[in-house]
Amino acid sequence: MLVRDAMSTVVLTIGPAHTLRQAARLMSARRVGAAVVLDTDTCGLGILTERDILNSLGAGQDPDRETAHAHTTTDVVFAAPRWTLEEAATAMTRGGFRHLIVLGDGPDQAPVGIVSVRDIIGCWVRTRRLTPALADPVAG
């Protein structure tokens, strides 16, 4: 299976000036664990995750004053839709993160999706349900 088979094509994009509270509200409303942070001044893409927000709150920072910019991961590992799920899972394991921004193949390489550990596991579970011999080592 490929990343394009597992990724969510609904990408929450926010700006660097969004407060952490605004970001959290948007992420909660969309039921996602990460937002792509698009900084038009630097033409850069970053990612803000629920863990970033949690770390800020745990440090006693004010979510109404802290901006996404201050908590965005900018040294992002990007995936391609044609990556295998194994490649994506390996990148996540090596990097110690749970989300990958998926970039399209076009010249602008805009985000076309996000794939999470949950997405990958869901694909693997569905695949195993379709192939019972793989799911049951005794039967295989």
N, C-alpha and C positions, 0 to 999 in steps of 0.2 A: 504494500500500500504506500501511497505517496502523501506528502504533506498536503497537497491540494484536496485529498480525500477527507482529511481530518480537520483542516483549519476552519476557523470561523471567518466568514467574509464580512461580518459586521465589525468594523474597526472603529472604536471610539478614539477620536482625535481631539486633543486639547492643545491649548497654547501654553507657553512657559509662564505666563502671568496668572493663570488660574491658581486659586488658592487650593491647598490640600483639601479643605472642606468641600469646595466646588467639585474638585476631581472625585472625591469619595462619593458625593451625591450622584454624579453622572455614572460612575462605575457601578454603584448600587442599583440605580434605576435600570441600567442595561444588563445587569447581572453578569458583569465581566470582572476579571481580576487584574486587568492592566489597561492602560491607555497609552496610545502613541502620542508623544509630545512633539509637535511640529513647531520648530523655531524658524520663522520666516526670515529673521534677521541674519541667521547663520546658515540657513538652508539645511539645517540638521534635523535628523530624526533621533528621538530618544524614547525611552519607555519609563513609565511610572507605574509601579505595581502596588498592590495592596500592602505588601511587605514594606515598601518605602514609606507609605503613610503610617503604618503601624510603628515602624522604627522612630519616626518623628514624634508621634504621640507618646511613645514610651520614653522619649528623651525629654518630655515635658514641654515640647514646642507647641505654639498656638496654631492650630490648623487654619485659622482665619487670617493669619499673617504670613505663614510659610507658603511659598509659591512652588508650583510644580518644577520650575527651573532649578531650584535649590536641591531638589531631591530626585531629579531625573538621571537615569543611567544613560550616558551618552556613548560609551564604548560598547555598542550593541553588536551582538552576533545576529546576523540576518539569515533567514532561510529562503530557499527558492521553492516554488510550488512543486518542482520535479524531484526534490529531495525525497528519499525514502523516510519512512517514520523512524527507522533505525538510525539514520543519520541525524535526524532532529533530536531523538532521545539521547544520542551520544553527545551532541553539542550541549544539550541541557545539563547532562551529567557532568561533563568536563567543566562547564562554566558555573555550575551550582545555581542555576536559575530555572524557572518553571514556564517561561513564555518566550516565544520567538516571533518577531515581526517577520512576516512573509512579504518579500518584495517581488513585484512582477518582472517579467523579462523585457519590458519595453525600455526605450531609451531614457525615460525619466525615472525608472525603477521606483515607482510609487508603491506604498503599502497596499497589498491586495487581501491581506488577512493576518490573523494571529493564530498561532497554534500553541496550545498549552499541554502540559503533562496530562491533564484530564482528557483532552481531546484525543491524544495518542492512545491512552489506555482504553477509552471508549471504543475506538476503532478496532483495537486488538481484541477486545471482549466480543464485539459484534462479529468479527471474523471468526473467532473460535466457536461462537454459537452456530454459525453456518457450516462449520466443518467439525462435527462431533468427534471424529476420530482424533483430531488434534487436541480437543479439550479433555479427552479421557485417555491418559497414557496407557491404561490397561487394555482398552479397546484397540489402540493403535499399534 
